[in-house]
Amino acid sequence: MSRIVAYGDSFTVGQGLNPNDPCPEIPDENSWPYLLGNSHSIPASNRAGIGIGNKTIWHVICNAEHKEDDIVIICWSFPARFAVVTDEYDYTIYPESKTLDDSSVNLFRCDMHTIGPWHEDDYVLNFYENLHTDNNSYIDTLLYMNHADMYLKSLGIKHVIHTGVPLVPQFELISEVPIRGKNTQYDTYCLPHWNKIKMPFTMTGALLKFGEAPDGHLSLKAHKYFATQLLTILPF
């Protein structure tokens, strides 16, 4: 039986949907992956995490369990987020890997330490001041996208859909339905000739049409609308 398998960050977790749980440890039951699964009475696995970036999303995809009839939907996060591979491994982040042989733990099963522009540590501030560039993070994200797509399809998975968090100009550039907002610097990003990823749409339309939750994430109506958008392109 097919199932929805979703990857992403807090926008996929459903952060902000429950005002009594502002930072949920598990995805909200009203997040778009579950709404999508419920609409066709098929199981959904929401493997998103709060605050993570695209390197971590890629890492989770490569270490998770999949089935050939999965419908995999990846909602890529903000390119500026970065992650560093650590020497630890957290089964609470990668629960599907509990069945793997512990003797085979290696680099690709290590944990990730996410850093972002919101952190105030000196080393993080130094990274963003002296090393980070938008174009570099954009290229990195495209690498994660393209490899994740090829990896999943190498497992026999036929349905892999890519989308992205709202209001990221790089994602709008590769979206089939681009939305040009004010001051997005939309035309400053080149699209590498080797990129094979297209997004049918991003979350921008849902956000602009149905607004934010109080904390800035998608509102419940926006989650429902985004799930409805996905229904139009899924193989049901």
Rosetta blueprint (number, residue, H / E / L):
1 M L
2 S L
3 R L
4 I E
5 V E
6 A E
7 Y E
8 G L
9 D L
10 S H
11 F H
12 T H
13 V H
14 G L
15 Q L
16 G L
17 L L
18 N L
19 P L
20 N L
21 D L
22 P L
23 C L
24 P L
25 E L
26 I L
27 P L
28 D L
29 E L
30 N L
31 S L
32 W H
33 P H
34 Y H
35 L H
36 L H
37 G H
38 N H
39 S H
40 H L
41 S L
42 I L
43 P L
44 A E
45 S E
46 N E
47 R L
48 A L
49 G L
50 I L
51 G L
52 I L
53 G L
54 N H
55 K H
56 T H
57 I H
58 W H
59 H H
60 V H
61 I H
62 C H
63 N H
64 A L
65 E L
66 H L
67 K L
68 E L
69 D L
70 D L
71 I E
72 V E
73 I E
74 I E
75 C E
76 W E
77 S L
78 F L
79 P L
80 A L
81 R L
82 F E
83 A E
84 V E
85 V E
86 T L
87 D L
88 E L
89 Y L
90 D L
91 Y L
92 T L
93 I L
94 Y L
95 P H
96 E H
97 S H
98 K H
99 T H
100 L L
101 D L
102 D H
103 S H
104 S H
105 V L
106 N L
107 L H
108 F H
109 R H
110 C L
111 D L
112 M E
113 H E
114 T E
115 I E
116 G L
117 P L
118 W L
119 H L
120 E L
121 D L
122 D H
123 Y H
124 V H
125 L H
126 N H
127 F H
128 Y H
129 E H
130 N H
131 L L
132 H L
133 T L
134 D H
135 N H
136 N H
137 S H
138 Y H
139 I H
140 D H
141 T H
142 L H
143 L H
144 Y H
145 M H
146 N H
147 H H
148 A H
149 D H
150 M H
151 Y H
152 L H
153 K H
154 S H
155 L L
156 G L
157 I L
158 K L
159 H E
160 V E
161 I E
162 H E
163 T E
164 G E
165 V L
166 P L
167 L L
168 V L
169 P H
170 Q H
171 F H
172 E H
173 L H
174 I H
175 S E
176 E L
177 V L
178 P L
179 I L
180 R L
181 G L
182 K L
183 N L
184 T L
185 Q L
186 Y H
187 D H
188 T H
189 Y L
190 C L
191 L L
192 P L
193 H L
194 W L
195 N L
196 K L
197 I L
198 K L
199 M E
200 P L
201 F L
202 T L
203 M L
204 T H
205 G H
206 A H
207 L H
208 L H
209 K H
210 F H
211 G L
212 E E
213 A L
214 P L
215 D L
216 G L
217 H L
218 L E
219 S L
220 L H
221 K H
222 A H
223 H H
224 K H
225 Y H
226 F H
227 A H
228 T H
229 Q H
230 L H
231 L H
232 T L
233 I L
234 L L
235 P L
236 F L
